[in-house]
Amino acid sequence: MFNGFDPQVYRLYLTAFSFIIALILARMAIIEWHRNNRVTYKYLALGFGIMLIKIVAETTVSLYALWSSQTSYSIAVPLINHLLRTAGYIYIAAAFVTVKASFSSRFIRSNFIALFTLTASVCLAWYFEGAAFSFGFWGDLLFQVWNLGLLVFTVLTVSRFNLSIKRGLIIATSLLIIKHGIQVYNLFHPGEPSPFLLAVIPSLVVIYFYLMISTLHRKIISDLLASDQEKNRIREKGHQDALRALINSLEAKDIYTRGHSDRVTEYAMVIGQKLGLPEEDLAKLYYGAILHDIGKIGISEGILNNPLSLCHDDFNCIKKHPEIGATIVSSIDSLKNIGPSILYHHERYDGSGYPMGLRGKEIPLHSRIIAIADALDAMSSKRIYRIPFTEEKAIQELIAGAGTQFDPELVKVLMDAFNIKQSSTGSAVSRSA
Ligand SMILES: [Fe+2]
């Protein structure tokens, strides 16, 4: 059945297959290296690149031996071949176990030296054992043992590190250990190879490469996701910083409301959370609350800081700040949808507010929440025209304004959130710890 079977031709087919896969892997690694500039991909590209050079060298020698009568085999051929293989494996292992410079790891460095020493010893032993492609039993055995050592080193190195893709790498490399284990077994049972083994060995190689590619692919995807998250975090930080700069510029102008935006946001979030608003709504409420008075940037400092001497025109001027604020945020893409929260935060529940005189539930929910939070902080903070109310007095004012100035249901929600009980006369009577 296997008359005419030439192990060298069989080996050439396997080598050609390995070349194509190593080419794909090297290409993937180079693309990612250029895109991410990460040391992991640099070492992977080096590892698979060295494997490619090794395979080309091996194929050239095999072809030369097949089509020429040349049988002498220089020590340089196996030595170079195995040194390249060793370097390739070590670079690949190093790529997966390192985030920083891999060769700073003493573990990898010491194994690197040990493996190169072993490689040189194996090649010397091989050389003295025989010539051409027939190295004799001990030469072949040493070669297989050396291969096994290299693979076990890879598994041990990978398993020492906390990698998300560890399992894929260990399973893939273990398949090669099985392949070389079978080859060692074959050495002790010489003769024509069985069809079973002829099928098993390339199958193991195919599965190994499949697992390597899918593992590398998974690593690339997880890196992409991580870099997306990082970009989002930086974008969000930039967004927050820009908001903070806006708030700071308002507070630099309006000295009596310093810290007011932050406290209003805090109260508004308490109400929003108590209402069980979804995350997306809470984020919208947060931005609406922190920017509710941003329109005051457009009001002159003389008016903002002299509340005692405001004339009718000045009051009308201040009343423009919700519209100015809504116009400011409408020009910012990511804040467009909070315009209504800002525009209507001075509307009153009974319809006597401004700018539109909306009443009841016509006023957007977020504006009704901000109105309560705004009043609570305004009453309990120091202002030039009056001393701050005590907390109880401020709550009593909110209760008194429920149904006229404020949404009564939301006032109740705030009291529940603060664990405040209401007496039959309507005043706030107790607050538990
Ligand atoms: Fe306001």
Residues whose N, C-alpha, C, O or C-beta is under 5 A from the ligand:
A	BS01	LIG	H292 D293
